[in-house]
Amino acid sequence: MKSIAEIRNGLAQMTGSEAYHRLSPLHGRMLCTDGTAWLAEAADCFWLFDIIASYQPQCAKDKDLRDFQVWTLTCEPAPEGKMRKATVKCERDTGDRNPIVQEIPLTDFPLDSIKLYVEPGECGGKPVMVCLLPCEH
């Protein structure tokens, strides 16, 4: 896992994506951009993308979430280097009154929070859901 400073600096460099990446064969139609694939590796948080992918069948049934999802991971304060609790939330838009919420009892995710978007895309002529950083939007 990279340091907090390295992760923040790396994320600040992300402005677009040249390719899509499948982080796991279990992710079905969900692909990640260069930035989100880099984040998964740099912060050792492949589990976050597993969570997002696991909710895609549920999101596909919601007319608003089919078109756009705002995913936020928020970690509770804890002593540096210690495991802490976190919450993963999926909203139709910021301030959604009925978000999808999953509590994470323990994580070593290095940042206090991260926001990701999921939206429809196309890869090889097939429809996919693409997970991206807001700065890649």
N, C-alpha and C positions, 0 to 999 in steps of 0.2 A: 504494500500500500504506500502511495506517495504521501508526502507531508501535506498539511493543510495549505501551506503557502504554494507548494507545487500544484496542487489541485486547483486552487483559485486562479493562479497564473495560467494554467492550461485551459481552464474554462473561459478565461478572458480572451484567449486567442481564437476561440471557435466562433466563426461567423457564417458558416455554410457547410454543406456536406457534398462530397463528391461521390459517395457510394452509400448503399444500404448494407447493413450487417445483420445476420441472424445470430443472436447470442446463444441460442439453444434450439435444438430441434423441437422442444416442447412448446416453443412460443407460437406455433401455428403460423398465422398470417401476420404476426407482429415483427417488424424489422426496426432496427435502430440506425440512426445517422452516425456519421463519424464522431460527432461530439458525445453522443450518449454511449457509444461503444467505448470511447476513450474513458469516459467517467466510470463505466462499469469496471474496467481494468484498473484505473488509477486509484479508485476508492474501494476496490474489492467489494463492489456492491451488486454483483450479478443477481443476488436475491431480490433486490428492488425491482429489477426488470422481470423476474419470475412472477412477482406479485402483480405487476401491471398486466402482464400477459394472461395471468390466471383470471383476471376480471373481464377480459375482452369479450367472451361470450355473453356475459351479463350486460356489458356496455352496448353490445350490438342490438340488444332488445329495446334500448332507450333511444328514441328518435333524436334527442339532442346529443347524447354521448356518442352516437354513430358518427357525427360530424366533427366533434371537437371535445377533447378531454384535457383538463388541467390537473396534473398529478403533483402533489406536494408531500415531501417527506420532511417532517419537523421533529427534531430531537430535543429532549429535555436536557437542561444543564446537568453536567456531572464533572467530577474532577478529570483533568486531562488524562487521556489514555485509559480511562475506565469505561466499562460498558454502561449504556444508558438506555432509557426507554425512548420510543419514538412512535409517531403516528403517520400513517400513509393515508392520504385523502385524495379522492377523485371528485372533481367538481365539473359541472357543465360550463361554469364560468366562475371567476372569483366571487365569493360570497354566496355560493349555492346553498340554499336552505335544506337540501336533502342530499348531502354528499355520500359517497361510498367511503367508509372509514375502516381501516384495519390497524389495530394496535400491535406494535412490535415490542415484546417484553424486554429484549436486550439487543443492542447493536453497538458496533464499534465504528459506525459511519462517522467520518472525521469532521464533516461540516455540520453546522447547526440546522441548516435546511437546504433543500434543493427543489426547484420547480421544473417540471417537465411537461411537454405537450404530447398528446397523441392525436393524430388526424389521419384521414384516409389518404392513400397514395397509390402508386402503381409501380410494379416492378416486373419487368419481362412481360408486359401486357396483362398482368394479373393484378386484381385489387389486393391491397395490403393495408395494414394499419402501421403508421410510422411514428416511432417515439423519437422526439427531438428536444433539444435545448431551446428555450425561448429565443436566444440569440441566433439560432439557426432558422427561425421561422421567417 
